[in-house]
Amino acid sequence: MKTALATLTAALLMTFSASAADVIEIDTPQLDNTVQKIYSAYCPFCYKYEQAVTPNLIKNLPTGTQFQAICLENKGELGVEACEVLAAADTVSHKKYKQAKLAMYAAIHDQKLKSVKGSTAVKGALAAIGLEAADISPAEFKAALASSTAQAKLAYDRTIAVKIAKKKGIPAIVVNGNKLIDTSTVSSLSDLDETIAKNL
């Protein structure tokens, strides 16, 4: 009986362990109690994450855990201006940041506007959409973008975004700065929550 129970317990533990997502150690600076999401406004999977995964992820983070969204500039024709708008908007308010981001996602992926994508992309078109949605004037944007907070955010994102994206693509979820969750091995939202919690 004891042998049977031990075998059953081992099997259950193996099943439980197998459900956890894979985590890859990466050569980026270590952080404490931090979860980062690397994304681009031009990434369709990032848009899906924004709608269906990220809100749940943030809501279920353990107490005291910091969440950081890291913008990847080098994807899409207007990727740089998208990241600039988001960095600037977030210095005004997080609500305006979210409004700008969702509007730019929608322009690229839902409306498929020619002015923001492909060879017909027009410099400034995507920024204008984001700023209008967030009700940020050109003058307010210019001042916010020039702030030390926005510039520090852009500089920090540039130091790690490309390096992390090259590992497994985006969206990428990184725990404590150097543990990349292989999102292709995540089986459910609860699986993602569990993997994050285990690696903090």
Phi and psi in degrees as a GROMACS rama.xvg file:
@    title "Ramachandran Plot"
@    xaxis  label "Phi"
@    yaxis  label "Psi"
@TYPE xy
-61.7913  -40.1041  LYS-2
-63.6199  -42.3598  THR-3
-64.0432  -42.0001  ALA-4
-63.7914  -41.2402  LEU-5
-63.8507  -40.334  ALA-6
-65.2374  -43.154  THR-7
-62.888  -43.5445  LEU-8
-61.11  -44.2358  THR-9
-62.0968  -41.0123  ALA-10
-65.2866  -41.6227  ALA-11
-63.5801  -42.1546  LEU-12
-63.9705  -39.3762  LEU-13
-64.5338  -41.1303  MET-14
-64.1641  -42.886  THR-15
-62.7636  -44.0318  PHE-16
-66.6764  -36.6822  SER-17
-67.2248  -22.0358  ALA-18
-77.5337  -17.1833  SER-19
-72.7138  144.512  ALA-20
-73.1538  156.415  ALA-21
-75.2058  144.396  ASP-22
-124.654  133.178  VAL-23
-114.371  127.433  ILE-24
-73.3603  130.926  GLU-25
-125.016  156.839  ILE-26
-88.1365  69.4124  ASP-27
-132.17  159.331  THR-28
-59.2524  137.647  PRO-29
-76.0896  142.737  GLN-30
-127.844  167.317  LEU-31
-109.288  135.763  ASP-32
46.2431  50.8381  ASN-33
-134.661  134.994  THR-34
-119.74  130.169  VAL-35
-119.832  142.714  GLN-36
-119.515  122.599  LYS-37
-97.3168  128.611  ILE-38
-147.895  169.176  TYR-39
-140.694  144.666  SER-40
-62.8463  -20.3839  ALA-41
-90.3067  -1.40566  TYR-42
-93.5468  114.393  CYS-43
-63.5733  -33.9369  PRO-44
-71.2143  -32.3355  PHE-45
-64.4689  -38.2807  CYS-46
-63.0627  -43.9676  TYR-47
-63.4001  -40.0737  LYS-48
-61.9935  -42.7878  TYR-49
-58.462  -36.7188  GLU-50
-83.1936  -41.9568  GLN-51
-112.733  -19.7521  ALA-52
-113.933  -50.3531  VAL-53
-57.0994  -44.671  THR-54
-57.6225  -41.5261  PRO-55
-67.2023  -42.4824  ASN-56
-57.6085  -49.8679  LEU-57
-63.9872  -43.3359  ILE-58
-60.3842  -35.6889  LYS-59
-97.8236  8.29115  ASN-60
-64.722  141.183  LEU-61
-57.9954  148.386  PRO-62
-54.0856  134.84  THR-63
90.0877  -0.300219  GLY-64
-88.8821  132.703  THR-65
-93.2199  137.955  GLN-66
-110.039  132.294  PHE-67
-127.315  130.702  GLN-68
-98.2765  122.883  ALA-69
-108.228  119.656  ILE-70
-90.6442  127.58  CYS-71
-91.7119  116.019  LEU-72
-78.7549  -31.3434  GLU-73
-93.301  29.1483  ASN-74
-122.658  127.979  LYS-75
91.0873  152.367  GLY-76
-63.8536  -31.6341  GLU-77
-119.565  33.672  LEU-78
-62.3137  -36.9975  GLY-79
-65.0438  -47.2373  VAL-80
-67.8273  -30.8121  GLU-81
-61.7181  -46.5775  ALA-82
-66.4165  -35.5943  CYS-83
-65.4165  -43.9705  GLU-84
-60.3269  -44.121  VAL-85
-67.9891  -40.6787  LEU-86
-64.6756  -41.7951  ALA-87
-69.4  -45.5555  ALA-88
-60.7326  -37.2325  ALA-89
-68.0641  -22.3339  ASP-90
-76.3826  -21.3196  THR-91
-82.0608  -54.4288  VAL-92
-169.122  152.243  SER-93
-67.9529  -29.9475  HIS-94
-62.5339  -44.092  LYS-95
-67.4805  -35.3602  LYS-96
-58.537  -47.4196  TYR-97
-66.1279  -39.2341  LYS-98
-63.2508  -44.1421  GLN-99
-64.5292  -44.2652  ALA-100
-63.9487  -46.8155  LYS-101
-64.8851  -35.9521  LEU-102
-66.6365  -40.2797  ALA-103
-70.5826  -41.253  MET-104
-55.6588  -48.7383  TYR-105
-62.9323  -40.9499  ALA-106
-61.573  -38.156  ALA-107
-80.2512  -47.5473  ILE-108
-99.7796  -32.4272  HIS-109
-92.4873  -53.2211  ASP-110
-81.5347  -22.5242  GLN-111
50.7244  48.6962  LYS-112
-65.877  131.31  LEU-113
-66.667  -26.1112  LYS-114
-72.7572  -10.7631  SER-115
-118.995  2.57269  VAL-116
-145.43  142.959  LYS-117
73.6752  -160.351  GLY-118
-68.3909  -15.8873  SER-119
-94.9457  4.10059  THR-120
-61.1561  137.966  ALA-121
-113.548  124.857  VAL-122
-55.368  129.966  LYS-123
94.6886  -15.4073  GLY-124
-67.323  -44.0052  ALA-125
-69.8644  -40.8246  LEU-126
-59.6448  -42.5707  ALA-127
-61.0885  -38.9088  ALA-128
-65.9751  -45.5306  ILE-129
-64.4222  -43.755  GLY-130
-67.8453  -38.0705  LEU-131
-64.8085  -42.9038  GLU-132
-63.0259  -34.2672  ALA-133
-90.1911  -1.00099  ALA-134
55.918  48.916  ASP-135
-112.514  123.497  ILE-136
-74.6017  159.17  SER-137
-55.1889  -39.2832  PRO-138
-67.8412  -41.0262  ALA-139
-65.9603  -38.7995  GLU-140
-63.483  -46.4644  PHE-141
-58.6142  -43.8196  LYS-142
-67.5711  -42.0163  ALA-143
-66.6986  -40.5217  ALA-144
-65.0218  -34.912  LEU-145
-77.9943  -9.73348  ALA-146
-65.7942  153.457  SER-147
-63.7258  -31.5359  SER-148
-65.5381  -48.5602  THR-149
-65.7956  -42.1998  ALA-150
-66.3726  -37.2971  GLN-151
-67.056  -39.3432  ALA-152
-62.9799  -46.9924  LYS-153
-62.419  -42.6364  LEU-154
-64.9706  -42.0158  ALA-155
-64.827  -46.7215  TYR-156
-58.9814  -39.0364  ASP-157
-63.9805  -29.1794  ARG-158
-71.7444  -25.1081  THR-159
-124.777  -23.2247  ILE-160
-58.6569  -51  ALA-161
-65.2828  -43.1512  VAL-162
-59.4507  -43.286  LYS-163
-71.8803  -43.2341  ILE-164
-60.2211  -33.8635  ALA-165
-67.1835  -21.4127  LYS-166
-70.9805  -52.923  LYS-167
-141.434  13.1627  LYS-168
82.2002  -170.903  GLY-169
-129.691  155.308  ILE-170
-68.752  146.199  PRO-171
-121.081  137.661  ALA-172
-113.831  123.103  ILE-173
-120.829  132.692  VAL-174
-107.758  129.942  VAL-175
53.9411  32.1545  ASN-176
84.5107  -29.6779  GLY-177
-135.226  15.9358  ASN-178
-121.273  104.658  LYS-179
-90.4504  122.536  LEU-180
-82.1224  127.009  ILE-181
-76.6443  97.9482  ASP-182
-63.8718  -19.426  THR-183
-69.89  -15.1755  SER-184
-103.052  3.76453  THR-185
-80.4913  124.264  VAL-186
-96.3824  -19.1888  SER-187
-162.834  169.019  SER-188
-63.2688  -39.4151  LEU-189
-68.0222  -32.9918  SER-190
-63.2598  -42.2  ASP-191
-64.7247  -44.3079  LEU-192
-58.6221  -43.5997  ASP-193
-66.0542  -41.9444  GLU-194
-64.2134  -40.763  THR-195
-61.8453  -50.6492  ILE-196
-59.2688  -38.7244  ALA-197
-68.3156  -25.8173  LYS-198
-105.021  1.08397  ASN-199
